[in-house]
Amino acid sequence: MPSPYAEELRFLFPALKTDEPLSRHTSWGIGGPADYYLEIHSSEELAKLFVWARAHGLPLTPLGLGSNLLVSDKGIRGVTFRLRGDFEALRFEGDRAVAGAGVLLPQISRAAAERGLTGAEPFCGIPGTVGGALQTNAGTPEGDIGRLVREVRGMDVDGRVRRWGRDDIQFVYRGSSLGGQTVISVDLQLRTGKKNDILASMDQQLKRRAERQPLGTKNCGSVFKNPPGEYAARLIEAVGLKGFRVGGARVSLKHANFIENVDHATAADVQTLLDALRSAVRHRFGIELELEVWTVGEL
Ligand SMILES: Cc1cc2nc3c(=O)[nH]c(=O)nc-3n(C[C@H](O)[C@H](O)[C@H](O)COP(=O)(O)OP(=O)(O)OC[C@H]3O[C@@H](n4cnc5c(N)ncnc54)[C@H](O)[C@@H]3O)c2cc1C
């Protein structure tokens, strides 16, 4: 596909990639090409990108670790970017953690534990970045990221830094009101605890994950939200679809709310499988399963 803006963008960002397969950047290993793909290393670079994209009317898509995303086989139009460099900085101020949007969640859990700070343990096994986690309000039954937020900083389309206090943002089960805003960093409020207890709790949580989840396969975590008072995995098992396969995508034999890419699965395979699961559960239980993974591009 021709890339009409490649020369201009490469002048501003020499490391620009065009038609970059997003299957390289998602935990499912699925996704067509990004027209333009960039790693952005500082707020100044990000502001430059935003101002340029606005002037040219090109859409922008931030990407974290791609661990909660179903990217279309047709890919993503416009510029897809990942925040690295300055955005991967993590520091502590007393009992607060100040993390850039590109920091990995388990890194926060581990560093907080080493300092005897509690609150971030639930993130120890979530393979995502701060930016993705704030959009999706990532967490576990032990707690989500939203409940720790003191302040989120983001950048608006004019390249200006914006700040949202805790009360300016709504966090709900696997969602937040930040939709569409680009997050650049967060302040998290932790509490003093006992280092050994914190480390023991994290070990326990990681052990539980290893027992229940198909770690080491290409997956995207839970694909559906748990309906109130129910478990999506239980419903899928009850309709007999554990292990059900469409193309290269299969419902995990270990955890029925996980879909694994077992053999060059496409986004279309996953979409067909998701539709089949939803329809079977609706038919049998009258429950509408809601997606937990986010979709991007035309599916
Ligand atoms: C094995 C496994 C286990 C998992 N377990 C859990 C779990 O226990 N709990 C849980 O909540 N999730 C879980 N997940 C899902 C996923 O890891 C989390 O949702 C994670 O927070 C997603 O972060 P990410 O950086 O990968 O975001 P991505 O998947 O890259 O992006 C998710 C969304 O956030 C947006 N986004 C990314 N960065 C930014 C930014 N800087 N500013 C604005 N928007 C941005 C993207 O555009 C996209 O819409 C699991 C996934 C796997 C593979």
The ligand as an SDF file (V2000), in Angstrom:
LIG
                    3D

 53 58  0  0  0  0  0  0  0  0999 V2000
   -1.9420  -13.8840   30.2860 C   0  0  0  0  0  0  0  0  0  0  0  0
   -2.7240  -12.6150   30.4870 C   0  0  0  0  0  0  0  0  0  0  0  0
   -3.2960  -12.3520   31.7250 C   0  0  0  0  0  0  0  0  0  0  0  0
   -4.0370  -11.1800   31.9200 C   0  0  0  0  0  0  0  0  0  0  0  0
   -4.5810  -10.9460   33.1530 N   0  0  0  0  0  0  0  0  0  0  0  0
   -5.2740   -9.8080   33.3670 C   0  0  0  0  0  0  0  0  0  0  0  0
   -5.8440   -9.5320   34.6440 C   0  0  0  0  0  0  0  0  0  0  0  0
   -5.7090  -10.2880   35.5910 O   0  0  0  0  0  0  0  0  0  0  0  0
   -6.5570   -8.3880   34.7960 N   0  0  0  0  0  0  0  0  0  0  0  0
   -6.7140   -7.4870   33.7770 C   0  0  0  0  0  0  0  0  0  0  0  0
   -7.3390   -6.4450   33.9840 O   0  0  0  0  0  0  0  0  0  0  0  0
   -6.1950   -7.7190   32.5530 N   0  0  0  0  0  0  0  0  0  0  0  0
   -5.4740   -8.8530   32.3220 C   0  0  0  0  0  0  0  0  0  0  0  0
   -4.9340   -9.0820   31.0840 N   0  0  0  0  0  0  0  0  0  0  0  0
   -5.1870   -8.1360   29.9800 C   0  0  0  0  0  0  0  0  0  0  0  0
   -4.1190   -7.0330   29.8220 C   0  0  0  0  0  0  0  0  0  0  0  0
   -2.8350   -7.4870   30.2190 O   0  0  0  0  0  0  0  0  0  0  0  0
   -4.4630   -5.7730   30.6090 C   0  0  0  0  0  0  0  0  0  0  0  0
   -5.7200   -5.2610   30.2170 O   0  0  0  0  0  0  0  0  0  0  0  0
   -3.3920   -4.6800   30.3960 C   0  0  0  0  0  0  0  0  0  0  0  0
   -3.6000   -3.6380   31.2910 O   0  0  0  0  0  0  0  0  0  0  0  0
   -3.3830   -4.1260   28.9770 C   0  0  0  0  0  0  0  0  0  0  0  0
   -2.2590   -3.2860   28.8770 O   0  0  0  0  0  0  0  0  0  0  0  0
   -1.5010   -3.0840   27.4990 P   0  0  0  0  0  0  0  0  0  0  0  0
   -0.3800   -2.1650   27.7440 O   0  0  0  0  0  0  0  0  0  0  0  0
   -1.1230   -4.4110   26.9120 O   0  0  0  0  0  0  0  0  0  0  0  0
   -2.6300   -2.3990   26.6420 O   0  0  0  0  0  0  0  0  0  0  0  0
   -2.9950   -2.6610   25.1050 P   0  0  0  0  0  0  0  0  0  0  0  0
   -3.6210   -3.9990   24.9680 O   0  0  0  0  0  0  0  0  0  0  0  0
   -1.8170   -2.3630   24.2550 O   0  0  0  0  0  0  0  0  0  0  0  0
   -4.0910   -1.5430   24.9000 O   0  0  0  0  0  0  0  0  0  0  0  0
   -5.3600   -1.6040   25.5330 C   0  0  0  0  0  0  0  0  0  0  0  0
   -6.1010   -0.2880   25.2450 C   0  0  0  0  0  0  0  0  0  0  0  0
   -5.4270    0.7790   25.8850 O   0  0  0  0  0  0  0  0  0  0  0  0
   -5.0500    1.7780   24.9390 C   0  0  0  0  0  0  0  0  0  0  0  0
   -3.7700    2.3420   25.3630 N   0  0  0  0  0  0  0  0  0  0  0  0
   -2.5620    1.7650   25.4640 C   0  0  0  0  0  0  0  0  0  0  0  0
   -1.6500    2.6360   25.9090 N   0  0  0  0  0  0  0  0  0  0  0  0
   -2.2870    3.8010   26.0890 C   0  0  0  0  0  0  0  0  0  0  0  0
   -1.8930    5.1080   26.5220 C   0  0  0  0  0  0  0  0  0  0  0  0
   -0.6450    5.4100   26.8490 N   0  0  0  0  0  0  0  0  0  0  0  0
   -2.8510    6.0670   26.6040 N   0  0  0  0  0  0  0  0  0  0  0  0
   -4.1180    5.7900   26.2660 C   0  0  0  0  0  0  0  0  0  0  0  0
   -4.5640    4.6040   25.8330 N   0  0  0  0  0  0  0  0  0  0  0  0
   -3.6490    3.6160   25.7550 C   0  0  0  0  0  0  0  0  0  0  0  0
   -4.9620    1.0520   23.6010 C   0  0  0  0  0  0  0  0  0  0  0  0
   -5.1660    1.9510   22.5090 O   0  0  0  0  0  0  0  0  0  0  0  0
   -6.1000    0.0630   23.7490 C   0  0  0  0  0  0  0  0  0  0  0  0
   -7.3330    0.6640   23.4460 O   0  0  0  0  0  0  0  0  0  0  0  0
   -4.1890  -10.2600   30.8610 C   0  0  0  0  0  0  0  0  0  0  0  0
   -3.6010  -10.5240   29.6100 C   0  0  0  0  0  0  0  0  0  0  0  0
   -2.8740  -11.6950   29.4270 C   0  0  0  0  0  0  0  0  0  0  0  0
   -2.2350  -11.9430   28.0840 C   0  0  0  0  0  0  0  0  0  0  0  0
  1  2  1  0
  2  3  1  0
  2 52  2  0
  3  4  2  0
  4  5  1  0
  4 50  1  0
  5  6  2  0
  6  7  1  0
  6 13  1  0
  7  8  2  0
  7  9  1  0
  9 10  1  0
 10 11  2  0
 10 12  1  0
 12 13  2  0
 13 14  1  0
 14 15  1  0
 14 50  1  0
 15 16  1  0
 16 17  1  0
 16 18  1  0
 18 19  1  0
 18 20  1  0
 20 21  1  0
 20 22  1  0
 22 23  1  0
 23 24  1  0
 24 25  2  0
 24 26  1  0
 24 27  1  0
 27 28  1  0
 28 29  2  0
 28 30  1  0
 28 31  1  0
 31 32  1  0
 32 33  1  0
 33 34  1  0
 33 48  1  0
 34 35  1  0
 35 36  1  0
 35 46  1  0
 36 37  1  0
 36 45  1  0
 37 38  2  0
 38 39  1  0
 39 40  1  0
 39 45  2  0
 40 41  1  0
 40 42  2  0
 42 43  1  0
 43 44  2  0
 44 45  1  0
 46 47  1  0
 46 48  1  0
 48 49  1  0
 50 51  2  0
 51 52  1  0
 52 53  1  0
M  END
$$$$
